[in-house]
């Protein structure tokens, strides 16, 4: 498997193809339904966001509290629940989303138009995924508990390229 870093996204995003297995390192932000709603409220009011969307990687996950690592179990959430939000975020420069399951036609179009990608983590393997998380810090919406926005630093997180920058997909072969 090839290794990539979130920081170098622009140098490798167009090279990876749907179906490719990768190991990702760098910074990702967790965000699910409740956090997305608050982020969009902030966007609509013109307020500062918890992190810069431009070049960001969002992992659709709500990790459980840690027992002896950076986080507890942190498997992917079904991505289609965030499809209403994703096109606007991709148009704001979002680099990638990470989750599980197929995406809507609007998300496919936005990925192609904005040069984004969609990566899939293996569902049901949240305990294994947590081993790739080196550090985790709540950066916004602490009152949401496991759905708060967290900044993860990950190392060699195993993922599949689900939708590449050209719109090729593991779901539509």
N, C-alpha and C positions, 0 to 999 in steps of 0.2 A: 504494500500500500504506500502511496505517495503521501508525504507529509507537507502540510501547508500551514501558514500562519495568517490569522485574521488581518494583521497589519499590512501584509503584502497582497491583499485581496485583488487589487487591480492588475497585478502581474500574473496571476494564475486563473482568475475566474473564467476567462474565455477559453482556457486550455482544457479544463475538466469537462467531462462528458457524462450525460445521464447514465447511471448504472455503475459508475466508477466508485470504488471504495477509497476513502481518504482518512487520514488522521489529522485532525485540526487542533491547533494550539493557538492561544491568544486570549483576547477578551471577548466575552459574549454577555448579553444581558437577558435575564429571564423576564418574561412578560406573558401573562395569560389574559383572559377575558376582562376581569375587573380592572387590571392595570391598564390595558388598552383603552378602556372607556375613559379612565382618568387622563391618560396621555392625550386622547383626542379632545377632551374638554379643555385641556391646557393649550393645545394647538389652536382650537377654535377661539379661545380668549386671547391668543397672542402671548401666552406666558412661556417662560423658560421650561424646557423639558428636563427630566432627570439625567439625561445623557444626550449626546449629539447623535441624531439619527443618521446623519451623513456618514457612510462607511461602516455603520454598526451591523452587528450580527445579533438577531433576536432568537433566543431559544424559548420555544413555547413549553414551559415547564413550571411546576410549582413544587420545588424541592421540599422534602420533609426536614425537620431539624436534625442536626448532626448528633451522632452518638459517639463517634471517635474520628471523624474525618472533617473535611471542610463543609460537607452537607450530608444529609441522609439520602435516601432514595430520590433520584431526580430523573425519572423517565419522561419521555416526550408526551405532550398533550396533543390531541387531535387538532391538526392545523386548520381544518376547514372552519372551525369556530372563529378564527381570526381573519377569515377571508374578506369580511366587510371592511377591515382596517388596512390590510396589507397593500392594496394598490396605492393608496395615498402615501404610505410610508416608503414604498419603493420609489415613488416619484420625488420624495424628499431626499433620496440618496441612500436609502437602506441597502446594504450590500447583500444580506442573506437572511433567510429565516430557517429555523431548524425545528422540526416536529415530526409528525407521522401522518400518513394518509395523503390522498390526492388533494389538489387545489382546484378552485373554480376557474372558469375561462377568463374572468377578469384578472385573476392573479397571474395566470399564464401570460396574458397580454402585457401586464405591467412588468413582469420579469424580463420579457423580450425587449420591450420599449426602453427599459432603464438599465439593462445589463446586469440584473440581479441573478441570484441563484436560490434554489430551495434545496436544503439538505435534509435527509431523513435519519433519525436515530432509531434504534431498534426498540420497539415498544415491548414492555414487560421485562426490560433489563435495567430498570432504574437503579438497582443496587450496584450493578456493574458500571453504569454510566457515572455514578458518583465518584468512582475511583480516578476518573480523569480530571476532576475538579480540584485544583490546587488551593484556591482560595475563593471565598464567597463573602460578599458584603452587601447588606441591605442598603440601597441608595435612595429608595423612594417608597412611599405608601406602606410604611411599616404596619399600619393597622390592618392590612390585608393578610397578614400572616404568611402562609406559604405562597400566596399569590403576590406578595410584595415584589417590587422590582429589585433584582440583585445583580451585582456585577460579579461575574465569574471569571477567574483566570483558569483556563483549561490547558491540559497537555495531552496530546495524542488521543483526542476524543474520537472514537470510531464513528464514521458517518458514511452515508451513501449520497452521491449526487443524484437527487430525485428529478429536478428540472434544471437543465443547464441554461446558459444565457441565450441559446437559440430556441428554447422552448421544447427541446427533446425531453422525453419523460420516461421514467421507469413504469409509469402507470398506463401509458398509451402505446405500448409496443405491439 
